Amino acid sequence: MISSCMKEAGIRQGKGERRGPHCLRHSVAARLLAAETPQPIISSILGHANKDTTKIYLSTDLEHLRACALGMNGIEVAKEEWK
């Protein structure tokens, strides 16, 4: 049912991408995380018995990941090392 609703809404998925309920759950978790919903609440909403299962969604919060990124200043790489 979810897959047909997504198709009707014009949401395309590439070959090999997860479909249907998984995509919906992933989207819900990502939006809750972006809204700064605490991880235990997200785990509860998704029905995860182990809160560590929810950690996979942390990689979807790009804004907070950008804040954690380190700069490249002071890291010298020779052109030969690019290969």
Rosetta blueprint (number, residue, H / E / L):
1 M L
2 I H
3 S H
4 S H
5 C H
6 M H
7 K H
8 E H
9 A L
10 G L
11 I L
12 R L
13 Q L
14 G L
15 K L
16 G L
17 E L
18 R L
19 R L
20 G L
21 P H
22 H H
23 C H
24 L H
25 R H
26 H H
27 S H
28 V H
29 A H
30 A H
31 R H
32 L H
33 L H
34 A H
35 A L
36 E L
37 T L
38 P L
39 Q H
40 P H
41 I H
42 I H
43 S H
44 S H
45 I H
46 L H
47 G L
48 H L
49 A L
50 N L
51 K H
52 D H
53 T H
54 T H
55 K H
56 I H
57 Y H
58 L H
59 S H
60 T H
61 D L
62 L H
63 E H
64 H H
65 L H
66 R H
67 A H
68 C H
69 A L
70 L L
71 G L
72 M L
73 N L
74 G L
75 I L
76 E L
77 V L
78 A L
79 K H
80 E H
81 E H
82 W H
83 K L
